[in-house]
Structures are given as C-alpha cells and as structure tokens.
Amino acid sequence: MEEIVFVTHNKGKAKSAEKYFDNLKISTYDFELDEPRSDDVKEIATAKVMQAYKMVGKPCIALDTGFFIEALNGFPRAFVNFSLDTIGIDGILKLMQGKENRKCKFEECLAYYDGKEVRYFYGKHPGNLATKMQGVDRDGKWSDLWYVFKPEHFDKTLAEMDDVERENRREIDGSVESMSVFAEWYKNNREKDI
C-alpha cells in the first residue's frame, strides 16, 4: 500500500485527512516543525513539507492555515496559533467589539513533496465571526476558532454543528478543503501511473 506522511501535531487535522483516502496509508508523525516568521501560508507550508521530507525520506504533505478577519485588516493571518496563545478567543472578540463587519475566512495551503517537486493545493472557508464563544468540544476540533466561526449563510458556529451539518455545509457556504483538492489530484495522477 502506498504511503504519504502527514507531519502534524494537530490531531484534528490528521483525523480529517484520513476520510479522503481509501487505498492510501496516511501516516502521521507528531513532530513540531519550525515555521518561518511569515504571514504567507504557502511559504510556511513549503518550509514545513521540506523539513518533514528530510526527517522521514518519504512523500509528505504539510498544511498551513491562516485566519483573516476583514475588519481587522486580515489579522491574525498566518499567526493564528500565536494569537490564540497570547490574546486568545476573548482577545479577538474584544478587538471586534462594536464592529458591524464580521466577515472572516480561513485560507489553507497544502504542500505535497515527493522528493522531486512541491505541488500546492488551496482551500478556502468564508464565514462570519460570532460575538461570543458558542458550541461544544468534539474529537474533530482543530482550533478554538471553531467556537466563533460561523460558515457563510449559517447562524451556527462550527462547534454548534454536528458532523453531518459540518460536512454538508460545503454545498451551501462555498468552502473548499485543500485536502479534498489534493486527494482528487492524487487519485487521478496515481491512476495515470498504473
């Protein structure tokens, strides 16, 4: 069976990757990779996938996601973890007090490196920021932002949605998962090689 290595310490990201592949082993390694100080998710994903490949010597994927709040000139961008570790969700909500424009979005870049070439796959998730934390913890949680992120055309945060609602929302909110785009590309390209 073919194998791709996903080096991540985020169990939610690892769990979501598995659902896209049938005849492919996704091995996860829980390593903390060095990230360049950048607000460019592509640059960060590239650095992470190259590091990962050096560590394991097998085809690798790395995913980086930025969170962009329109009323805050795009803050926190790719500095999501730093923002959550310092000011947290409460701090972000405080910065948004009195702001009518609640538009925000996630942008993802998945980088795949097979030892020869880096390929990129992009995702986007438009939405609006809630005025307070709402919802509950679940296994699929990948960030505390899911308590305040309401997908476009919904009045519920991701944390308030059940698994079926979260999966089906993509047909309504126009979001695209980079992992899904990559899985489709990988499947089509592997079939050509066979």
C-alpha angles and dihedrals in degrees: 000000000000118000136207121187120224109194107201139128091207107100092192092058091047092050093050091051094059095063093065099058130064107171098025129087114226107200116194125207118195099220125141104230123206111252124204116239097256139124090215110102091198092056091049094047090050093052091047096049093048091050091047092051091052089053099048106019093220134101107290142190127205126185129202126183132194127198117214125194111195097207090053095052091258097311127189093022111164091346092084098128093045090051093048092047093050113031098008128197091307090056093049091049090048090054088053096051111130094009115130095191103080096166115138138154145193118230120194134194119191115193121200120195123184096178093270110053139013115226125191132216123186136209135185135192117188121199150122133271118247119228092234140014112280134177141030140283119267137171093259095058111127100170142008086244088081087077091063105028115100112189115235112282093016132103094203130081119236087253090059093052124086120229094269093050092048091050096044095045090080090074088059108031098046094236122154126199115220089214090059092050090048093047091053092048092046093050093048094047095046090052089055090052093053 
